Amino acid sequence: MTCPAPLTDVPLHQHNSFGIASTARWLLPLTDRSQFTEAVDLARLEARRQQRAITVLGGGSNVLLDEVIEGPILQVATRGVHFESLGNSDVLMHVEAGEPWHDVVTQSAAAGLWGIENLSLIPGTVGAAPVQNIGAYGSEISQCLTEVRAIDVRTAIEHTFAANQCAFDYRDSRFKREAGQWLITRVTLRLSRTGKARTDYPGVAAALIASGLASPDSASPAQVVNAIAEIRRRKLPDPAVIGNAGSFFKNPQVSTEIASQLSLDWPKLPTFAVERSEERKLSAAWMIEACGWKGHRQGAVGVSDQHALVLVNHGGGRARDLLALAADIIASVEQRFGVTLEREPVFINGSMP
Ligand SMILES: Cc1cc2nc3c(=O)[nH]c(=O)nc-3n(C[C@H](O)[C@H](O)[C@H](O)COP(=O)(O)OP(=O)(O)OC[C@H]3O[C@@H](n4cnc5c(N)ncnc54)[C@H](O)[C@@H]3O)c2cc1C
């Protein structure tokens, strides 16, 4: 299938979950994997002509868009899911990058497969999921991802990365660190027909019991998907009602010595063990709330009154307003706790060379 003609001056407010008013000068939506090479070539020409970087956009649920994006945007909307049985209890799920992530979670659960059920109701596309190694309720995509295919936009050549080549970390990966270089085209997950609910994260077991199960151990993957979705709907503001990108800050990781000192000074500050690490994670939401930010409004933007980790756009807010508010929050948390918060959403700087 040949590439469609690029679109010009495209309004993006409906293509980002913050609902930021932004305009794409040049945007190519991609619906078929056969379009990728030609599309990357076209975007490279445009990027060279404009002296700007290429931006890859998925569902827009983890970006802060500048008012005008001058450089070319490739919007990934390719669909397709293919199951491959491995002959034991394991199944590979090959997924095209434009598939909505939550649809993949529900399809996997409907097939009775375990692995990604705790990642229910995370917005966005499959192609973006490895970028920040999406995670929630004790799971991360890196725990069952086996392969990522990605095109190097500098050469238009597709590469295949095994999981151990992706440099996955907490909300991080090589694709995030090497921003602007990779267009992820396909992801493969290794799922299992056997398993049981992961209930180590607070609230999951209680939600399963509340859904009518006698024990969390008797839950099916689909019941876990529904229970987690139910918790998330209760806790997080809905972007369809008020613009947001979920958690705006990562939970900071510090040494056990620093965590112990902070726990002495602030006995109620929640801290969590970090898998395969001596470090401990601190609750960013607790620290932000302790600094008085929850529900705070600053012009058109603010901090959700439902969840202190979520910044919101009340209407008419720009990326720069959110970045200014975030900088104030970071400064106050730093001053009070001596801990530096790190932003989660990616700022797409419209005039970036
Ligand atoms: C209400 C809400 C709740 C959320 N909850 C969670 C959560 O629990 N856990 C979590 O981890 N995240 C969460 N998020 C953040 C977000 O959903 C994820 O980061 C998601 O993976 C972003 O997908 P997207 O397609 O919208 O990516 P976009 O926002 O379009 O892009 C995000 C980044 O990925 C890059 N990118 C997108 N597609 C591709 C591709 N095909 N190839 C290469 N790079 C690409 C972009 O360039 C950008 O840097 C939440 C967001 C919202 C709005």
The ligand as a MOL file (V3000), in Angstrom:
LIG
                    3D

  0  0  0     0  0            999 V3000
M  V30 BEGIN CTAB
M  V30 COUNTS 53 58 0 0 0
M  V30 BEGIN ATOM
M  V30 1 C -5.1370 8.5870 32.3140 0
M  V30 2 C -3.7600 8.0640 32.0140 0
M  V30 3 C -3.2360 7.0310 32.7610 0
M  V30 4 C -1.9610 6.5390 32.4910 0
M  V30 5 N -1.4830 5.5110 33.2480 0
M  V30 6 C -0.2530 5.0050 33.0010 0
M  V30 7 C 0.2470 3.9080 33.7770 0
M  V30 8 O -0.4200 3.3840 34.6630 0
M  V30 9 N 1.4930 3.4500 33.4890 0
M  V30 10 C 2.2590 3.9790 32.4920 0
M  V30 11 O 3.3800 3.4980 32.2870 0
M  V30 12 N 1.7970 5.0090 31.7380 0
M  V30 13 C 0.5710 5.5260 31.9620 0
M  V30 14 N 0.0980 6.5780 31.2150 0
M  V30 15 C 0.9600 7.1770 30.1660 0
M  V30 16 C 0.6870 6.6380 28.7440 0
M  V30 17 O -0.5540 6.0220 28.6780 0
M  V30 18 C 1.7480 5.6320 28.2860 0
M  V30 19 O 3.0370 6.2060 28.3800 0
M  V30 20 C 1.5250 5.1610 26.8520 0
M  V30 21 O 2.4060 4.1090 26.5520 0
M  V30 22 C 1.6750 6.2830 25.8190 0
M  V30 23 O 1.2050 5.7760 24.5800 0
M  V30 24 P 0.8350 6.7440 23.3770 0
M  V30 25 O 0.5990 5.9000 22.1800 0
M  V30 26 O -0.2490 7.6470 23.7650 0
M  V30 27 O 2.2150 7.5190 23.2000 0
M  V30 28 P 2.4530 9.0590 22.8140 0
M  V30 29 O 1.9710 9.9210 23.9110 0
M  V30 30 O 1.9460 9.3260 21.4580 0
M  V30 31 O 4.0500 9.0930 22.7880 0
M  V30 32 C 4.7910 8.9270 23.9800 0
M  V30 33 C 6.2770 8.7890 23.6080 0
M  V30 34 O 6.4620 7.5770 22.8650 0
M  V30 35 C 6.9730 7.8780 21.5500 0
M  V30 36 N 6.2990 6.9570 20.6270 0
M  V30 37 C 4.9520 6.7960 20.4410 0
M  V30 38 N 4.7350 5.8170 19.5430 0
M  V30 39 C 5.9360 5.3560 19.1500 0
M  V30 40 C 6.3920 4.3720 18.2290 0
M  V30 41 N 5.5410 3.6200 17.5180 0
M  V30 42 N 7.7360 4.1990 18.0760 0
M  V30 43 C 8.6280 4.9300 18.7770 0
M  V30 44 N 8.2670 5.8880 19.6590 0
M  V30 45 C 6.9480 6.0880 19.8490 0
M  V30 46 C 6.6430 9.3330 21.2870 0
M  V30 47 O 7.5640 9.8940 20.3900 0
M  V30 48 C 6.7640 9.9170 22.6880 0
M  V30 49 O 8.1280 10.1320 22.9860 0
M  V30 50 C -1.1800 7.0960 31.4480 0
M  V30 51 C -1.7290 8.1380 30.6740 0
M  V30 52 C -2.9910 8.6130 30.9500 0
M  V30 53 C -3.5750 9.7100 30.0910 0
M  V30 END ATOM
M  V30 BEGIN BOND
M  V30 1 1 1 2
M  V30 2 1 2 3
M  V30 3 2 2 52
M  V30 4 2 3 4
M  V30 5 1 4 5
M  V30 6 1 4 50
M  V30 7 2 5 6
M  V30 8 1 6 7
M  V30 9 1 6 13
M  V30 10 2 7 8
M  V30 11 1 7 9
M  V30 12 1 9 10
M  V30 13 2 10 11
M  V30 14 1 10 12
M  V30 15 2 12 13
M  V30 16 1 13 14
M  V30 17 1 14 15
M  V30 18 1 14 50
M  V30 19 1 15 16
M  V30 20 1 16 17
M  V30 21 1 16 18
M  V30 22 1 18 19
M  V30 23 1 18 20
M  V30 24 1 20 21
M  V30 25 1 20 22
M  V30 26 1 22 23
M  V30 27 1 23 24
M  V30 28 2 24 25
M  V30 29 1 24 26
M  V30 30 1 24 27
M  V30 31 1 27 28
M  V30 32 2 28 29
M  V30 33 1 28 30
M  V30 34 1 28 31
M  V30 35 1 31 32
M  V30 36 1 32 33
M  V30 37 1 33 34
M  V30 38 1 33 48
M  V30 39 1 34 35
M  V30 40 1 35 36
M  V30 41 1 35 46
M  V30 42 1 36 37
M  V30 43 1 36 45
M  V30 44 2 37 38
M  V30 45 1 38 39
M  V30 46 1 39 40
M  V30 47 2 39 45
M  V30 48 1 40 41
M  V30 49 2 40 42
M  V30 50 1 42 43
M  V30 51 2 43 44
M  V30 52 1 44 45
M  V30 53 1 46 47
M  V30 54 1 46 48
M  V30 55 1 48 49
M  V30 56 2 50 51
M  V30 57 1 51 52
M  V30 58 1 52 53
M  V30 END BOND
M  V30 END CTAB
M  END
